[in-house]
Amino acid sequence: MARLRWGDVDLEGKRVNIAPQHSKTGGARPVTLLRPALHLLRAGGHRPAPQRICPPQWQRHWREVRCRAGWNRLTRPWPQDVCRHSFASYHAARFRNLHELQLQMGHHSTDLLRTRYLNLPRVEQATRIGTGFDWYKEQETTDKVKNASWGNV
């Protein structure tokens, strides 16, 4: 996320184009923007292509948010790739389309998805009660993005 630039975003096509040098799996791929991400990007306002999507000092802000949530380097470290794994788990539970998810993740087959993401009782329960991809309200999100102050994150 921190490496993405506005030039990688296609709001009309509703996708982000991941360059090979920014991909965990090493291949270029388009990633479909789901409604929450698309809405946040539109609300944030489009900027010049070379400008990064994440604001300056993003890593520091992100670390502070994690610390406030109880994660820290010593006693409760943030799991590596947890955002990527959470996305895959919720996507699999919500949409039940491993071939689409395989393309989104940049995997060469569905094997890794089948072994790592299909036994998801907690994710499925969260999806049934309305969390996961259904978490946001458009106007409320727009207002929060427009009024966000990164100094207060």
Backbone hydrogen bonds, N-H to C=O, Kabsch-Sander energy under -0.5 kcal/mol:
donor,donor_aa,acceptor,acceptor_aa,energy
4,L,1,M,-1.2
6,W,51,Q,-2.7
7,G,49,A,-2.4
8,D,5,R,-2.3
9,V,6,W,-1.4
10,D,15,R,-3.1
11,L,9,V,-0.6
14,K,10,D,-0.8
15,R,10,D,-2.1
16,V,31,V,-2.5
17,N,8,D,-3.2
18,I,16,V,-0.7
18,I,29,R,-3.2
19,A,17,N,-0.6
22,H,19,A,-1.8
23,S,19,A,-0.6
23,S,20,P,-1.1
26,G,23,S,-0.6
29,R,18,I,-1.8
31,V,16,V,-3.0
33,L,14,K,-2.8
34,L,32,T,-0.7
38,L,34,L,-2.7
39,H,35,R,-2.8
40,L,36,P,-2.2
41,L,37,A,-2.6
42,R,38,L,-2.3
43,A,39,H,-2.6
44,G,40,L,-1.9
45,G,41,L,-0.6
45,G,42,R,-0.9
51,Q,48,P,-1.7
53,I,4,L,-2.3
58,W,55,P,-1.3
61,H,57,Q,-2.3
62,W,58,W,-3.0
63,R,59,Q,-2.2
64,E,60,R,-2.2
65,V,61,H,-2.3
66,R,62,W,-2.2
67,C,63,R,-2.4
68,R,64,E,-2.4
69,A,65,V,-1.2
70,G,67,C,-1.8
71,W,66,R,-2.6
72,N,76,R,-2.2
76,R,72,N,-0.5
82,V,79,P,-1.6
85,H,81,D,-2.6
86,S,82,V,-2.5
87,F,83,C,-2.5
88,A,84,R,-2.2
89,S,85,H,-2.5
90,Y,86,S,-2.8
91,H,87,F,-2.7
92,A,88,A,-2.5
93,A,89,S,-2.3
94,R,90,Y,-2.6
95,F,91,H,-2.8
96,R,91,H,-0.7
96,R,92,A,-1.3
101,L,97,N,-2.2
102,Q,98,L,-2.6
103,L,99,H,-1.7
104,Q,100,E,-2.3
105,M,101,L,-2.6
106,G,102,Q,-1.2
107,H,102,Q,-1.8
114,R,110,T,-2.6
115,T,111,D,-2.1
116,R,112,L,-2.1
117,Y,113,L,-2.5
118,L,114,R,-0.5
120,L,118,L,-1.2
124,E,120,L,-2.9
125,Q,121,P,-2.1
126,A,122,R,-2.3
127,T,123,V,-2.4
128,R,124,E,-2.1
129,I,125,Q,-1.5
130,G,127,T,-1.2
131,T,126,A,-2.3
133,F,131,T,-0.6
134,D,131,T,-0.8
135,W,132,G,-0.9
141,T,137,K,-2.6
142,T,138,E,-2.6
143,D,139,Q,-2.5
144,K,140,E,-2.1
145,V,141,T,-2.5
146,K,142,T,-2.6
147,N,143,D,-1.8
148,A,145,V,-1.0
152,N,149,S,-2.5
153,V,150,W,-0.8
